[in-house]
């Protein structure tokens, strides 16, 4: 009896922490070529029940070698060592083409922070937005002299966007809890992006808006549940 597609398929672990599949090899190859799968993407091979990096998967190795420059992926000239396709790890950049990412890279800087580094401090006037390309961060606020953890950020997340828009002080501390690589967009670079490349700025702003809307909805829901709880314990 011939094997079913699920017996020979693959499952892809996406940047949004979601498993996609099973998919067959031709689809997998196509995703490599259009940058949706990078060398570091984790893939589960159904036939041998194992997870491997895409670059280590025997069926895909030849396709990574065929990519421009003979490397795993073309690199962004203005960001040495950073692959174009790796920028799609950032959720709000995931829909951009390679050409758009190359142009977008002209407006950003790469910064690496060791574990324990304070990237931004509550109350500081620094006006830059950061995109998390690698690592894990903790967001904390100072309440009556004590630190309260507000959120954890990982690959694909972003922070500091509000200060880019209103130029106000930082509303929280953000600390690296592992070695982290961040993409930095200063307020000045953001203004240049809007002026020089509106075709990039528009989808970028829309993606930020969707994320902020989701955060507001989640915050409203949490606030409503807090009120219900407070009334229930009276």
C-alpha positions as CSV (number, residue, x, y, z in Angstrom):
1,X,0.0,0.0,0.0
2,X,1.3,3.4,-0.9
3,X,2.2,5.8,2.0
4,X,-0.3,8.5,2.6
5,X,0.8,12.2,2.4
6,X,0.7,12.5,6.2
7,X,3.3,9.7,6.5
8,X,5.8,11.5,4.3
9,X,5.0,15.1,5.1
10,X,6.6,17.9,7.2
11,X,5.4,20.2,9.8
12,X,6.9,23.8,10.0
13,X,7.2,25.7,13.2
14,X,6.4,29.3,12.2
15,X,7.7,32.6,13.6
16,X,4.2,33.1,15.1
17,X,4.8,30.0,17.3
18,X,2.2,28.0,15.2
19,X,2.7,24.6,13.6
20,X,1.9,24.4,9.9
21,X,1.3,21.2,8.1
22,X,1.7,18.5,7.2
23,X,3.0,19.8,3.9
24,X,4.7,17.9,1.2
25,X,8.3,18.5,0.0
26,X,7.5,20.6,-3.1
27,X,5.7,23.1,-0.9
28,X,8.6,23.1,1.6
29,X,11.1,23.8,-1.2
30,X,8.9,26.7,-2.5
31,X,8.8,28.2,1.0
32,X,12.6,28.1,1.2
33,X,13.0,29.8,-2.1
34,X,10.6,32.7,-1.2
35,X,12.1,33.2,2.2
36,X,9.2,31.9,4.3
37,X,11.5,29.2,5.7
38,X,15.0,30.2,6.8
39,X,18.0,28.0,7.7
40,X,17.0,28.3,11.4
41,X,13.4,27.3,10.9
42,X,12.5,24.2,12.8
43,X,10.8,21.4,10.8
44,X,9.3,18.1,11.9
45,X,9.8,15.2,9.5
46,X,6.7,12.9,10.0
47,X,8.4,9.8,8.5
48,X,11.1,9.7,11.2
49,X,9.4,11.7,14.0
50,X,12.2,14.2,14.5
51,X,12.6,18.0,14.6
52,X,15.6,19.5,12.7
53,X,16.7,23.0,11.5
54,X,15.8,23.5,7.9
55,X,19.5,23.8,6.9
56,X,20.1,20.3,8.5
57,X,17.2,18.6,6.7
58,X,18.8,16.4,4.0
59,X,15.9,17.1,1.6
60,X,16.5,20.9,1.8
61,X,20.3,21.3,2.0
62,X,20.8,21.6,-1.7
63,X,18.2,24.4,-2.0
64,X,20.0,26.5,0.7
65,X,23.3,26.1,-1.2
66,X,21.5,27.3,-4.4
67,X,20.5,30.6,-2.8
68,X,22.2,33.9,-3.9
69,X,25.9,34.1,-3.0
70,X,26.2,30.4,-2.2
71,X,25.2,31.1,1.4
72,X,22.0,30.1,3.2
73,X,20.4,33.4,2.2
74,X,21.3,36.7,0.7
75,X,22.4,39.3,3.3
76,X,21.2,42.8,3.7
77,X,24.1,45.1,2.6
78,X,23.4,47.7,5.3
79,X,23.1,45.1,8.0
80,X,26.2,42.9,7.8
81,X,25.6,39.3,8.9
82,X,21.9,39.7,8.8
83,X,19.9,37.6,6.3
84,X,17.1,39.2,4.4
85,X,14.7,36.4,5.1
86,X,15.5,36.4,8.8
87,X,13.8,39.9,9.0
88,X,10.5,38.0,8.5
89,X,10.9,36.7,12.0
90,X,9.5,40.1,13.0
91,X,5.7,39.7,12.8
92,X,5.1,43.2,11.4
93,X,7.6,42.6,8.6
94,X,6.5,39.1,7.7
95,X,4.5,40.3,4.7
96,X,7.3,42.2,3.0
97,X,9.1,41.0,-0.1
98,X,12.9,40.6,-0.3
99,X,13.1,43.9,-2.2
100,X,11.0,45.7,0.4
101,X,13.1,44.3,3.2
102,X,16.3,45.4,1.5
103,X,15.0,49.0,1.3
104,X,13.5,48.9,4.8
105,X,17.0,47.8,6.1
106,X,18.3,51.2,5.1
107,X,16.4,52.8,8.0
108,X,17.3,50.4,10.8
109,X,20.4,49.5,13.0
110,X,21.3,46.2,14.6
111,X,22.2,46.2,18.3
112,X,23.2,43.2,20.4
113,X,22.6,43.1,24.2
114,X,24.1,40.5,26.6
115,X,21.9,38.9,29.3
116,X,21.0,41.4,32.0
117,X,21.3,44.6,29.9
118,X,18.8,47.3,30.5
119,X,17.8,48.4,27.0
120,X,15.4,51.2,27.9
121,X,14.7,52.6,31.4
122,X,11.3,54.0,32.6
123,X,11.2,57.8,32.4
124,X,14.2,58.1,30.0
125,X,13.6,60.4,27.0
126,X,15.2,58.1,24.4
127,X,13.0,57.9,21.3
128,X,13.6,54.7,19.4
129,X,11.5,51.6,18.5
130,X,13.0,48.1,18.8
131,X,12.2,44.9,16.9
132,X,13.2,41.6,18.5
133,X,15.2,39.5,16.1
134,X,16.7,37.1,18.7
135,X,16.5,36.6,22.4
136,X,14.0,37.2,25.2
137,X,13.2,40.4,27.1
138,X,11.3,41.4,30.3
139,X,9.1,44.5,30.5
140,X,8.8,45.9,34.0
141,X,7.4,49.1,35.6
142,X,8.2,50.7,38.9
143,X,5.2,50.9,41.2
144,X,5.8,52.5,44.6
145,X,9.4,51.6,44.5
146,X,8.9,48.0,43.5
147,X,9.4,46.3,40.1
148,X,6.3,44.7,38.6
149,X,6.7,42.4,35.5
150,X,4.3,43.5,32.8
151,X,5.2,41.2,29.9
152,X,7.8,39.0,28.3
153,X,8.9,39.7,24.7
154,X,10.5,37.2,22.3
155,X,11.4,36.8,18.7
156,X,9.0,38.7,16.4
157,X,7.8,41.2,19.0
158,X,8.5,44.9,19.2
159,X,8.4,47.7,21.8
160,X,9.1,51.5,22.1
161,X,6.7,52.3,19.3
162,X,4.7,54.9,21.4
163,X,7.8,57.0,22.0
164,X,8.4,57.2,18.2
165,X,5.0,58.7,17.8
166,X,4.7,61.0,20.8
167,X,8.4,61.6,21.7
168,X,7.4,61.0,25.3
169,X,9.4,59.3,28.1
170,X,9.7,55.6,28.4
171,X,6.8,54.0,30.2
172,X,8.7,50.9,31.4
173,X,12.0,49.2,31.8
174,X,13.0,46.6,29.2
175,X,15.7,44.2,30.2
176,X,17.4,41.4,28.2
177,X,17.0,38.0,30.0
178,X,19.1,36.3,27.4
179,X,21.6,37.5,24.8
180,X,19.4,39.5,22.4
181,X,19.7,41.0,18.9
182,X,17.4,43.9,18.2
183,X,16.6,46.1,15.2
184,X,16.5,49.7,16.2
185,X,14.4,52.4,14.4
186,X,15.0,55.9,15.7
187,X,12.4,58.6,15.6
188,X,14.5,60.4,13.0
189,X,14.8,57.3,10.9
190,X,11.1,56.7,11.2
191,X,10.4,60.2,9.8
192,X,12.8,59.6,6.9
193,X,11.0,56.3,6.2
194,X,7.6,58.0,6.0
195,X,9.1,60.8,3.7
196,X,11.3,58.8,1.5
197,X,9.5,55.4,1.3
198,X,5.8,55.9,2.0
199,X,5.1,52.6,0.2
200,X,7.0,50.9,3.0
201,X,5.8,53.1,5.8
202,X,2.1,52.5,5.1
203,X,2.1,48.7,5.5
204,X,4.5,49.0,8.4
205,X,2.2,51.4,10.2
206,X,-0.9,49.3,9.4
207,X,0.9,46.2,10.9
208,X,1.8,48.2,14.1
209,X,-1.8,49.5,14.3
210,X,-3.2,45.9,14.2
211,X,-0.9,44.8,17.0
212,X,-1.7,47.8,19.1
213,X,-5.4,47.2,18.6
214,X,-5.1,43.7,19.8
215,X,-3.2,44.9,22.8
216,X,-5.9,47.4,23.6
217,X,-8.6,44.8,23.2
218,X,-6.8,42.4,25.5
219,X,-6.2,45.3,28.1
220,X,-9.9,46.2,28.0
221,X,-10.9,42.6,28.6
222,X,-8.5,42.3,31.5
223,X,-9.8,45.5,33.0
224,X,-13.4,44.3,32.7
225,X,-12.5,41.0,34.4
226,X,-10.7,42.9,37.2
227,X,-13.8,45.0,37.9
228,X,-16.0,41.9,37.9
229,X,-13.6,40.2,40.4
230,X,-13.4,43.3,42.6
231,X,-17.2,43.5,42.8
232,X,-17.6,39.8,43.4
233,X,-15.3,39.9,46.5
234,X,-17.0,42.9,48.0
